[in-house]
């Protein structure tokens, strides 16, 4: 008899006991004290604890990117991030290191993409479990994240971002009935929402579009891997 992965007491990313509950996205992204019914998955202590610093790192940069006067991203920054910067000056120094002012008056911050990838790996795995009642299988799909709000001097990365964005837009226009939309409990503004494109379920490639505070957009590409019998090998 098949045991539901969502009802299993194991971690959402491994076979270790799921001794804690992991919110996805993390509670820090939401106003404190709000009566929200946020989604959770079981997590082992290692996977839960190892991502806490990445959570704050990502939240800080998302708020810096989307904060505008009086909006929810700004209030989240003042509530959650400023306190962290005051408690951990080295964290603030790390965030500011290498930043520079631009001619238009904005400030540009360097990004540790590995930390963003780690955060969105976890978020995507939680969404995968919630939707498909199965753990993400790296033998079945490869995972890659495209950050639409980032600037890069790498032409290939920018081209990939434009292609992913245009493909998502084309699918939304022509096949909206195949998109499953989710919006986390609304406060005054939408904190987080996603669109999942998976018309063939886990048997084909999957696309997940994430949006934070209405404007920070990430596209997660879960590309189906070829079975060994269909792979080509050179000499």
N, C-alpha and C positions, 0 to 999 in steps of 0.2 A: 504494500500500500504506500503510495507516494505521500510524503510529508510536505505540507505547505512550507515554502521557504520563509514566507512572511510570519508564519506562526512558529517557526523553529526557534529554539532558544539559543541558537548559535549566532555569532557575529554576522553582520550583513556583508562582510568582506572576506571572512575566513571561517574555519571550522571551530575556532576557539569559543568558549562560552560567552554569550552576549550579556555581560553583567551590568551594563549601563544602557541608557537610552540616548541616542544621538538625534537631535533635531535637524531637519534639513529643509531650508538652510538653517544655520545656527540661530539661537534665540537672540544673540547680540545684535542681529540685524534689525530686530523689531523693537518698538517702544517698550520700555520697562513697565511692567504692571498691567499691560493690556491683556484682556481676557481672550487670548487667541487659542484656537484649537489647531496647533501646528502638528505636522506629520513627524513621526519618529520611526527609527529603526533600532533594533538591538545592535549593540556594538561591544566588542571586547575592550578592555581597558587600554590596550596598546594602540588600537586604531582610534580610540576616542581621545586619549591624551596626546598622541603624536600630532594631531591636527589642530590643537587649540591655538598654538602660536600662528599657524598659517591662517586660521579663521580671522584673527585680529589684523594680521598683515593685509589680507585681502579686503576686509571691511574698511580699513583705513584708506586704501587706494581707491576703492569704489566711491567712498564718501568724498575724497579729494576730487575725483573726476566728475561727480554728479551734483555736488553741493551748490545750491543757489540760495539766495536770500530767502529765509523763511520756509524752505521746503523740508521734507522729511529727512533727506540725506544730511542736511545741515544740522538738524536737531539730533540726529543719531550720532553725528561726529562729535557734537558738543557733549552728549551724554556718555557715549561709550568710549570714544577714541581719546578725547582730551584727558580723561581720568587715567587712561593707560599711559599716555605720554608723560603725565605728571608722576606716576608711580615708577615708571621705567624710562628714565632719561636716555638710556642707551638705545631703547627702541626708537625714540624720536630722532636720535642722531642717525640711526641706520636708515630711517625713512627719508631723511633730508639729504643724506650723503649723495653727492653727485647731481643734485637738482640744480636747475638754473632758471632764471627769469627770461621770458621770451619778449619779443618786441611788442606783442599785442597785450602785454601786461599779465599774461597767464604764467604759471610756474610749471615747468616740466620736471617730472620725477622719473628716475630710472626704475624699471620693474624687474623683479626676480621672477621670471616666467615659470621656473620650476616650482615655486611656491604656489603660484596661481594654478598650475597644472595639478598639483597635489590636492588643492582645495576642490577643484572641479572634477577631478577623478572621484573623490569621495561623494560629492553631491550627485554626480551622474550615476554612480553605483547604487546610491540610495533610491533614486528615481527609477532605475532599472528594476530593482527588487520590488518596489511598490507597484509598478505597472505590470511586470511579467511574472511575479511570484517566483523568481529565480535569481541567484547571484550572477553578477556579471562574469562572463567567461572569456578570459583573454585569448583562449584558443579558438574562440568562435568569432570574436570581433577585436579589432584594434581600436584604440581610443585616442582622439586628438581634439584639442580645443582651439577655437579661433576667436581671438579677442578683437571685436570690431571697434572698440574705443581706443585701442593702442595705436601709437605711431611707431613706425619702424623704418630703419634705413635699409632693411633687407627687402628688395623689390619682390622676391618670391613670396615672402610672408604677406606683404600688402596685396599681391595679386590673389593669394589664397583667400584672404579676408573678403576681397571684392567678389570673388567667385562664390564663396559660401553665402554671402549676404544676398547676392542676386538669385542664387538657386533657391534659397529660403523664401524670398519674395515671390518668385515665379510659382513655387508650389502653393503658397498661400493664396495666390490669385486664381490658379487653375485647378487646385485640388483641395480646397479648404475643408471638404468633408472628410479628408483623411488625416486632419490635424486634431490632436487631442490637447485642449487648452486647460491649464491649471493655474489658478490664482490663489496664493496664500491669503489667509484671512486679512481682509482690508482694514486698514486703520483710517486715517484721513486720505492717505495715498496708498497705492499698491507698492508694497515692499518688494515682493518677488512674484514672478509668474514664469511659466514655461510653456512651450509648444513642443509636443512630441510627434514626429512623423515616423510611423512604423506600420505601414499598411500590410506588411507580411509578417508582423511580429518579430520574433528573434531569428527568423529564417532568412533575413536579408539585412541590408544595412539600415541603420537607424540614425535619425537626426534629432537633436534636442536643442531648441533655442531658449536660452535663459535671458531674463531681463530683470535688473534690479533698479528700484526707484524710478522706473519708467524710462530710463535712458542708458543704463550700462548693459551692453548686450554681448553675449557670448554664445557661440554655436559649438556644440559638442558633436563630433562626427564619430559614430560607431560603425566602422567599415567592416563588412563581413570578410573573413579570411577564406581563401580557397581551401577545399579539402585536399589532402596530400595527392590524391589521384588526379587532380586537375592542375597541379603545380608543374612548372617547367624548370628543368635544371640544365645548366650549361656544363661544359666539360671542365 
